């Protein structure tokens, strides 16, 4: 019986892999909408769980009849399908407790305003107007999202922020050095969802500059915490960049 079951399991395993690949690649290259990709990925997880069950049942049915190679193949299918399913299920439960908000900012009272992103978003995508009701939710779930204060020169901070944006391979939408504004578009690592970012530098005191940042998703009700993580990571790296001691000049080493 194993010679009939093995090809079936192999074909099913390949189909699950193909659906998983298409669900991610299709969104990244723009073949279909992100929600369609999520739907395909969810179906691939259910199919993978079913495949795990089939592999386990096959092991039980053919435990006497199967040769060593067949048993190893059934075990391999069981492990691969189970690991794939558990990986995505764990990710879902890890993020399922996060709120359904998709616009995060370091300044909830006067959020940084997008100037050019409005013209590149389609009517089907999320509105860029900030929902003030999300401020208290953000403070509860993402208390680490805070503005950055620095005594460095504003032009120095702006140059460091632009450099970090470029290092992250974000697509720069607009640069207004005089106003201290940076607009860019970031993409999530797996599905490649586009999230828009605006960074604002404000001279709050004679020797102090405040850096605010806002990151919001183009699609979806929630963002699984991606926007908050992006802001916290950027602010941390910007702070480290500004506080890094300058490199000694060549003349000073002579």
C-alpha positions, 0 to 999 in steps of 0.5 A: 500500500505504501507505493500508492500512498507515497506519491499522493503524499508527495504531490500534496506536499508539493501543492502545499509548497506551491500555494505557500510560495504563490501566496507570498510571491503573488502579493510581492509582485502585485499579481493579486491583493494582499488579502487574497494572499493571506487567504491563500496562505491560511488555506495552505496552513489548513492543507498542511495540517491535513497532510500531517494527519495523512502522514501520521495515519499512513505511518500507522497503517503501513507500520508492518508493510512499509520498508525503511525508505517509505517510513522515512519518507512518511516521517519527513512529510509529517515533520515538514508539514507540521513545522510549517503549520506550527510556525504560522499558527504560533505567529498568529497566536503571538500577534492575535492579542494586538489591537486592530490599529494600523497608524502609529505615531510618536505624537498622538496630539499633533501627528506628523502630516503626510504631504505627498503620500496622499497622491500615491495612495489609491482610493481602496487603501486606508485613509491617512487622517489620524484616528484620535481614538487610537491614541489611548490604545497605542499608549497601552500596547506600544508604550515604547513608541516615543519621540527622540530628543537631541541636542545635535544640530538639526541638519546633522539629525536630518542627514542621519535620518535620511541615511538610515532611511536609505540603509533600510532600502525604504523608497523615498517619496519626498525630502524637505530638509528646510522643513525637516520632513522625510516621507518614505515607503517601507515594505514588510519583509515577507508579504511586502506590504507597503507602509508609509512613513513620515519623519518630522524634525522640530526645533523645540528649544534653542539647543534641542530638536524633537524627532517625531515619526509616524508609520501607517499601513496602506491596507488592513485593519490591524498591522500585527505591531509592525508599525510600532516595531518599525518606529522603535527600531528606527528611533533606537538606531537614530539615537545610536547614530547621533551618540556615536563618537566621531571617527578620528581623522587621519591627521590625528593618528599621525 
